[in-house]
């Protein structure tokens, strides 16, 4: 057994949304593994500028895309990551597994990957206790506040506006997205040490995909050993940031990953700005508390995004309101929704449904608009810290701003670290930015982001 990790790249990953991608960045970088996350497929010049890295990521948008989009785009992204020469390639999914046959299909992503990676089978690890996610006998559970819910009864995920979770059995859920045979290594297989025999039995019955339970540190470390020791035969894995947590737990047990140096503490920043495209009830609570903490809450009227001309006017109005708040000593928080029960959300949905409008196009216009507002605000005010909230809108906003990628800077909240932006725009290069998913963060997240 080697006494150290192999030289060179250890991991390459594709995140199916931008907020989830920064969660992987956090998991690796804060453990002492130099990692860079790109927002576009890196060319040779970008890789040379990044320098030697132990991990490299590519933030994507596939969580909100169709199977046809995945067929057209994921293969090129996977080939780009293969050129990095890492021991493992990870397709990062949301820890709530929210997906459907038509949007963000995890099954379709696996099918595309199997055309590019010569693996025997694909391990899938979703559980991550560090962020209150557990998988037991194939059933996914998630914490919210002080309670734990089966994912199909989770107050947020059962009502997700695009991919609500109505099935907690992940084998059954994933079976709706692919014709591949799916197996399971459950917690009894892991706890009794019979996981290898179980994998053999699942493979013998034709399983191309095998889900791994995770309920505690012991099963997390065992999952890490399955992933790492099997990397030659199975170089492609699927899962949440639990994949990185498992690998790190395994490496630490083997004594081949030194303890990381302490990351820089989060510093106080006098002025910040926030934009949010999240419809989550968790984000709604965070927006309400931000208002109570002195933020200037500025609602962007989503119905104006139905027409490009009226949306341009609405973006200008929001930017003007944000700049006025800045002059008055208040931090702006521009948002499109305040939870799933927001009347504005229901009104926009009703109009899109009645007129047969393209939801994806409107969503893109909203997210891009938030990025345009934030870019203009930073350029006009010179502030150096911002937050973007919303899994889909974060990617759209970052691309609209012209960000090329990020590196980890300081811990902020689990799976939502403070990062430093890479950009060819001088006012954005080095900008401190946090990307927060709808389900992530404590109620006072936006106030905490001030440091």
C-alpha positions as CSV (number, residue, x, y, z in Angstrom):
1,X,0.0,0.0,0.0
2,X,1.3,3.4,-0.9
3,X,2.3,5.7,1.9
4,X,1.2,8.8,0.0
5,X,-1.3,10.0,-2.6
6,X,-0.1,9.6,-6.2
7,X,1.6,12.6,-7.8
8,X,-0.4,14.7,-10.2
9,X,-4.1,15.3,-10.6
10,X,-6.4,13.3,-8.3
11,X,-9.8,14.4,-9.3
12,X,-11.7,16.2,-12.1
13,X,-15.4,17.1,-11.6
14,X,-18.3,18.4,-13.6
15,X,-21.0,20.2,-11.4
16,X,-24.5,20.0,-12.7
17,X,-25.0,23.5,-11.3
18,X,-22.7,26.3,-10.1
19,X,-23.6,26.2,-6.4
20,X,-23.0,22.5,-6.2
21,X,-19.7,23.0,-8.0
22,X,-18.5,25.3,-5.3
23,X,-19.5,22.8,-2.7
24,X,-16.9,20.3,-4.2
25,X,-14.4,23.1,-4.4
26,X,-14.9,23.7,-0.7
27,X,-14.6,20.1,0.2
28,X,-11.2,19.7,-1.5
29,X,-9.6,23.1,-1.1
30,X,-10.2,23.3,2.6
31,X,-8.6,19.9,3.1
32,X,-5.3,21.2,1.5
33,X,-5.9,20.0,-2.0
34,X,-5.3,22.9,-4.5
35,X,-8.4,23.1,-6.6
36,X,-9.7,25.5,-9.3
37,X,-13.2,25.6,-10.6
38,X,-13.7,26.9,-14.2
39,X,-17.0,28.3,-15.6
40,X,-16.0,27.4,-19.1
41,X,-14.1,24.6,-20.6
42,X,-10.4,25.5,-19.9
43,X,-8.0,25.8,-22.8
44,X,-4.2,25.3,-22.5
45,X,-3.6,28.9,-21.5
46,X,-6.2,28.8,-18.7
47,X,-4.7,25.6,-17.3
48,X,-1.2,27.0,-17.5
49,X,-2.3,30.1,-15.6
50,X,-4.0,27.9,-13.0
51,X,-0.7,26.1,-12.3
52,X,-0.3,22.7,-10.7
53,X,-3.6,21.6,-9.2
54,X,-4.7,18.4,-7.4
55,X,-8.3,18.8,-8.6
56,X,-10.0,20.8,-11.3
57,X,-13.7,21.4,-11.8
58,X,-16.0,22.6,-14.6
59,X,-19.3,24.2,-13.4
60,X,-22.2,23.4,-15.6
61,X,-25.9,23.9,-16.2
62,X,-27.1,20.3,-16.8
63,X,-29.3,20.2,-13.7
64,X,-31.8,22.5,-15.5
65,X,-31.3,21.0,-19.0
66,X,-33.0,18.4,-21.2
67,X,-31.6,15.0,-22.2
68,X,-31.2,16.4,-25.7
69,X,-29.0,19.2,-24.3
70,X,-27.0,16.7,-22.4
71,X,-26.4,14.6,-25.6
72,X,-25.1,17.8,-27.3
73,X,-22.9,19.2,-24.5
74,X,-21.9,16.7,-21.8
75,X,-19.6,14.6,-24.0
76,X,-17.4,17.6,-24.9
77,X,-17.2,18.6,-21.2
78,X,-16.2,15.0,-20.2
79,X,-13.5,14.9,-22.8
80,X,-12.2,18.3,-21.6
81,X,-12.0,16.9,-18.1
82,X,-10.3,13.6,-19.3
83,X,-7.4,15.7,-20.7
84,X,-6.6,16.8,-17.1
85,X,-5.4,13.2,-16.5
86,X,-7.0,12.8,-13.1
87,X,-7.4,9.4,-11.3
88,X,-11.2,9.9,-11.0
89,X,-13.8,12.0,-12.8
90,X,-16.9,13.0,-10.7
91,X,-20.2,14.0,-12.1
92,X,-21.5,16.1,-9.2
93,X,-25.3,16.1,-8.6
94,X,-27.4,17.8,-6.0
95,X,-27.4,16.1,-2.6
96,X,-31.2,16.0,-2.8
97,X,-31.1,14.0,-6.1
98,X,-33.8,16.2,-7.6
99,X,-34.0,15.3,-11.2
100,X,-36.5,13.9,-13.7
101,X,-36.6,12.1,-17.1
102,X,-37.1,15.5,-18.8
103,X,-35.0,17.9,-16.7
104,X,-31.6,17.3,-15.1
105,X,-31.7,13.6,-15.9
106,X,-29.0,11.9,-13.9
107,X,-29.7,8.7,-15.8
108,X,-29.0,10.4,-19.1
109,X,-25.8,12.0,-17.8
110,X,-24.6,8.5,-16.9
111,X,-25.5,7.1,-20.3
112,X,-23.5,9.9,-22.0
113,X,-20.5,9.3,-19.7
114,X,-20.5,5.6,-20.5
115,X,-19.7,6.5,-24.1
116,X,-16.6,8.4,-22.9
117,X,-15.2,6.4,-19.9
118,X,-14.3,2.7,-20.1
119,X,-15.6,1.7,-16.7
120,X,-17.1,-1.6,-15.7
121,X,-19.9,0.0,-13.7
122,X,-20.8,3.5,-12.2
123,X,-20.8,4.0,-8.5
124,X,-23.4,6.6,-7.2
125,X,-22.9,8.1,-3.8
126,X,-25.4,10.7,-2.6
127,X,-25.3,10.8,1.2
128,X,-23.2,13.4,3.0
129,X,-23.9,13.6,6.7
130,X,-21.9,16.8,7.0
131,X,-24.7,18.6,5.2
132,X,-27.5,16.4,6.7
133,X,-28.0,14.0,3.9
134,X,-28.2,10.2,4.5
135,X,-29.1,7.2,2.3
136,X,-30.4,4.0,4.1
137,X,-31.5,0.9,2.1
138,X,-31.6,3.1,-1.0
139,X,-33.9,5.7,0.7
140,X,-32.7,9.3,0.8
141,X,-33.2,11.5,3.8
142,X,-32.4,15.2,4.3
143,X,-32.3,17.5,7.3
144,X,-34.0,20.8,7.6
145,X,-33.6,22.8,10.8
146,X,-33.8,20.3,13.7
147,X,-35.8,17.7,11.7
148,X,-35.0,14.9,9.3
149,X,-37.3,14.1,6.4
150,X,-37.5,11.4,3.8
151,X,-36.7,13.3,0.6
152,X,-40.3,12.9,-0.8
153,X,-41.6,14.4,2.4
154,X,-39.0,17.2,2.7
155,X,-40.9,20.5,2.9
156,X,-38.7,22.1,0.2
157,X,-37.8,19.3,-2.1
158,X,-41.3,17.8,-2.4
159,X,-42.4,21.3,-3.7
160,X,-39.4,22.1,-5.9
161,X,-40.7,24.3,-8.8
162,X,-39.0,22.3,-11.5
163,X,-38.0,18.8,-10.2
164,X,-40.1,18.0,-7.1
165,X,-39.1,14.8,-5.4
166,X,-42.0,12.4,-5.2
167,X,-39.9,9.2,-4.7
168,X,-37.3,8.6,-1.9
169,X,-36.2,5.2,-3.2
170,X,-33.3,6.3,-5.4
171,X,-33.2,3.0,-7.4
172,X,-36.8,3.5,-8.4
173,X,-36.3,7.2,-9.0
174,X,-33.3,6.7,-11.2
175,X,-34.9,3.8,-13.1
176,X,-37.3,6.4,-14.5
177,X,-34.4,8.1,-16.2
178,X,-32.4,5.3,-17.8
179,X,-32.8,1.8,-19.1
180,X,-29.6,0.7,-17.4
181,X,-29.9,-1.9,-14.6
182,X,-29.4,-0.4,-11.2
183,X,-28.0,-2.1,-8.1
184,X,-27.6,-1.2,-4.5
185,X,-25.0,-1.7,-1.8
186,X,-27.0,-1.1,1.4
187,X,-25.8,-0.3,4.9
188,X,-26.0,-4.0,6.0
189,X,-23.7,-4.9,3.2
190,X,-21.3,-2.2,4.3
191,X,-21.5,-2.8,8.1
192,X,-21.0,-6.6,7.7
193,X,-18.1,-6.2,5.4
194,X,-19.9,-8.0,2.6
195,X,-20.1,-5.1,0.1
196,X,-17.6,-6.7,-2.4
197,X,-19.8,-9.9,-2.6
198,X,-22.9,-7.7,-3.0
199,X,-21.3,-5.8,-5.9
200,X,-20.4,-9.1,-7.6
201,X,-24.0,-10.2,-7.3
202,X,-25.4,-7.0,-8.6
203,X,-22.9,-7.1,-11.5
204,X,-23.8,-10.7,-12.2
205,X,-27.5,-9.7,-12.7
206,X,-26.4,-7.0,-15.1
207,X,-26.1,-3.8,-13.0
208,X,-24.3,-1.0,-14.8
209,X,-25.0,1.5,-12.0
210,X,-24.6,0.7,-8.2
211,X,-25.9,3.1,-5.5
212,X,-24.0,3.2,-2.2
213,X,-25.7,3.7,1.1
214,X,-24.2,6.2,3.6
215,X,-25.4,6.7,7.2
216,X,-22.3,7.5,9.3
217,X,-18.5,8.0,9.2
218,X,-17.8,4.2,9.0
219,X,-20.0,3.8,5.9
220,X,-18.6,7.1,4.5
221,X,-15.0,5.8,4.8
222,X,-16.0,2.4,3.3
223,X,-17.6,4.2,0.3
224,X,-14.4,6.1,-0.1
225,X,-12.4,2.9,-0.3
226,X,-14.8,1.5,-2.9
227,X,-14.4,4.6,-5.1
228,X,-10.6,5.0,-4.6
229,X,-9.5,1.3,-4.8
230,X,-11.8,0.8,-7.8
231,X,-10.7,3.8,-9.8
232,X,-8.8,1.8,-12.4
233,X,-11.8,-0.2,-13.4
234,X,-14.3,2.6,-12.6
235,X,-12.8,6.0,-13.3
236,X,-16.2,7.8,-13.5
237,X,-18.4,8.3,-10.4
238,X,-21.6,10.1,-9.7
239,X,-22.7,11.8,-6.5
240,X,-23.0,14.8,-4.3
241,X,-20.0,16.3,-2.5
242,X,-20.3,13.1,-0.4
243,X,-17.9,11.7,-3.0
244,X,-15.2,14.1,-1.8
245,X,-16.0,13.6,1.8
246,X,-15.7,9.8,1.4
247,X,-12.4,10.0,-0.5
248,X,-11.0,12.3,2.2
249,X,-12.2,10.1,5.0
250,X,-10.5,7.1,3.3
251,X,-7.3,8.9,2.6
252,X,-7.2,10.1,6.2
253,X,-7.8,6.5,7.5
254,X,-4.8,5.4,5.4
255,X,-2.7,8.3,6.7
256,X,-1.9,9.5,3.1
257,X,-3.6,12.9,3.4
258,X,-1.9,15.3,5.8
259,X,-4.0,17.5,8.0
260,X,-4.8,20.7,6.2
261,X,-3.6,24.1,7.3
262,X,-6.3,26.3,8.7
263,X,-8.0,28.3,6.0
264,X,-8.2,32.1,6.3
265,X,-10.9,33.3,8.6
266,X,-13.9,35.1,7.2
267,X,-13.1,38.8,7.5
268,X,-15.6,41.7,8.0
269,X,-16.6,43.5,4.8
270,X,-18.3,46.8,5.2
271,X,-20.4,46.6,2.0
272,X,-21.8,43.7,0.1
273,X,-24.5,43.0,-2.5
274,X,-26.8,40.1,-3.0
275,X,-29.0,38.9,-5.9
276,X,-31.3,35.9,-5.6
277,X,-33.3,33.9,-8.1
278,X,-34.2,31.1,-5.7
279,X,-37.8,30.1,-5.0
280,X,-36.9,28.0,-1.9
281,X,-38.7,28.6,1.4
282,X,-35.3,28.4,3.0
283,X,-34.1,31.4,0.9
284,X,-37.3,33.2,1.6
285,X,-36.5,33.0,5.4
286,X,-33.0,34.3,4.6
287,X,-34.3,37.2,2.6
288,X,-36.7,38.1,5.4
289,X,-33.9,38.1,8.0
290,X,-31.7,40.1,5.7
291,X,-34.3,42.8,5.6
292,X,-34.4,42.8,9.4
293,X,-30.6,43.0,9.4
294,X,-30.6,46.3,7.4
295,X,-30.5,45.1,3.8
296,X,-32.5,47.0,1.3
297,X,-34.9,44.5,-0.3
298,X,-35.5,45.2,-3.9
299,X,-38.0,43.0,-5.8
300,X,-37.4,42.4,-9.5
301,X,-40.7,41.9,-11.2
302,X,-40.4,38.6,-13.0
303,X,-43.4,39.2,-15.2
304,X,-41.4,41.9,-16.9
305,X,-39.0,39.2,-18.2
306,X,-41.7,37.9,-20.5
307,X,-40.7,40.7,-22.9
308,X,-37.0,41.6,-23.5
309,X,-37.7,45.3,-23.7
310,X,-39.7,45.6,-20.5
311,X,-37.1,43.4,-18.8
312,X,-34.3,45.8,-19.8
313,X,-36.3,48.6,-18.1
314,X,-36.9,46.5,-15.0
315,X,-33.2,45.7,-14.7
316,X,-32.3,49.4,-15.0
317,X,-34.9,50.2,-12.3
318,X,-33.4,47.5,-9.9
319,X,-29.9,48.8,-10.5
320,X,-30.9,52.4,-9.8
321,X,-32.6,51.2,-6.6
322,X,-29.5,49.3,-5.6
323,X,-27.3,52.3,-6.2
324,X,-29.6,54.6,-4.2
325,X,-29.4,52.1,-1.4
326,X,-25.6,52.2,-1.6
327,X,-25.6,56.0,-1.4
328,X,-27.8,55.7,1.7
329,X,-25.4,53.3,3.4
330,X,-27.6,50.2,2.9
331,X,-26.6,46.9,1.2
332,X,-29.0,45.9,-1.7
333,X,-30.6,42.4,-2.0
334,X,-32.3,42.1,-5.4
335,X,-34.7,39.1,-5.5
336,X,-37.2,37.6,-8.0
337,X,-39.1,35.4,-5.5
338,X,-39.8,35.0,-1.8
339,X,-40.5,31.3,-1.5
340,X,-42.7,28.9,-3.4
341,X,-45.9,30.5,-2.1
342,X,-45.0,34.0,-3.3
343,X,-48.0,35.3,-5.3
344,X,-45.5,36.7,-7.9
345,X,-44.2,33.1,-8.6
346,X,-47.7,31.7,-9.1
347,X,-48.7,34.7,-11.3
348,X,-45.6,34.2,-13.5
349,X,-46.3,30.5,-13.8
350,X,-49.9,31.1,-14.7
351,X,-49.0,33.5,-17.5
352,X,-46.3,31.2,-18.9
353,X,-48.7,28.3,-18.9
354,X,-51.6,30.2,-20.5
355,X,-49.4,31.6,-23.3
356,X,-47.3,28.5,-23.8
357,X,-44.1,30.3,-23.2
358,X,-40.7,28.6,-23.0
359,X,-39.9,28.3,-19.2
360,X,-36.3,27.7,-19.8
361,X,-35.9,30.8,-21.9
362,X,-37.6,33.0,-19.3
363,X,-35.5,31.4,-16.5
364,X,-32.4,32.2,-18.5
365,X,-33.5,35.8,-19.0
366,X,-34.1,36.2,-15.2
367,X,-30.8,34.7,-14.2
368,X,-28.9,36.6,-16.8
369,X,-30.6,39.8,-15.7
370,X,-29.6,39.3,-12.1
371,X,-26.0,38.9,-13.2
372,X,-26.1,42.0,-15.4
373,X,-27.5,44.0,-12.4
374,X,-24.8,42.7,-10.1
375,X,-22.0,43.4,-12.6
376,X,-23.2,47.0,-13.1
377,X,-23.5,47.5,-9.4
378,X,-19.9,46.2,-8.7
379,X,-18.5,48.3,-11.5
380,X,-20.2,51.5,-10.3
381,X,-19.6,51.1,-6.5
382,X,-16.3,49.2,-6.4
383,X,-17.5,46.8,-3.6
384,X,-15.5,43.6,-3.3
385,X,-17.9,41.0,-1.9
386,X,-21.2,39.6,-3.4
387,X,-23.6,36.7,-3.0
388,X,-25.6,35.0,-5.7
389,X,-28.5,32.7,-4.5
390,X,-30.2,30.0,-6.5
391,X,-28.9,26.8,-8.1
392,X,-29.9,27.6,-11.7
393,X,-29.7,31.4,-11.5
394,X,-26.2,31.4,-10.0
395,X,-24.8,29.8,-13.2
396,X,-26.7,32.1,-15.5
397,X,-25.7,35.2,-13.4
398,X,-22.0,34.3,-13.3
399,X,-21.8,33.7,-17.0
400,X,-23.6,37.0,-17.7
401,X,-21.1,38.8,-15.5
402,X,-18.2,37.4,-17.4
403,X,-16.6,35.3,-14.6
404,X,-14.3,32.5,-15.9
405,X,-14.0,30.6,-12.6
406,X,-13.3,30.7,-8.9
407,X,-10.9,29.5,-6.2
408,X,-11.8,28.8,-2.6
409,X,-11.1,31.7,-0.2
410,X,-12.7,31.3,3.2
411,X,-15.3,29.1,4.9
412,X,-18.8,30.8,5.2
413,X,-21.4,28.1,5.5
414,X,-21.2,24.3,4.6
415,X,-21.4,23.9,0.8
416,X,-21.5,27.7,0.2
417,X,-17.9,28.9,0.7
418,X,-16.6,32.4,0.0
419,X,-14.6,32.2,-3.2
420,X,-12.4,34.5,-5.3
421,X,-13.5,35.2,-8.9
422,X,-11.3,34.9,-12.0
423,X,-12.3,37.3,-14.7
424,X,-10.8,39.3,-17.5
425,X,-12.8,42.3,-16.3
426,X,-10.6,44.2,-13.9
427,X,-13.5,45.2,-11.6
428,X,-14.5,41.5,-11.2
429,X,-11.1,39.8,-11.0
430,X,-10.4,38.8,-7.4
431,X,-14.0,39.7,-6.4
432,X,-15.1,37.7,-3.3
433,X,-18.3,35.8,-4.2
434,X,-20.4,33.2,-2.6
435,X,-22.8,31.0,-4.6
436,X,-25.7,29.7,-2.4
437,X,-28.1,26.9,-3.4
438,X,-31.7,27.3,-2.5
439,X,-31.6,24.6,0.3
440,X,-28.3,25.8,1.8
441,X,-27.4,28.1,4.6
442,X,-28.7,29.2,8.0
443,X,-31.5,31.8,8.3
444,X,-28.9,34.6,8.8
445,X,-26.8,33.6,5.8
446,X,-26.8,36.9,4.0
447,X,-25.9,38.8,7.2
448,X,-23.1,36.2,7.9
449,X,-21.7,36.9,4.4
450,X,-20.8,40.4,5.6
451,X,-18.4,38.6,8.1
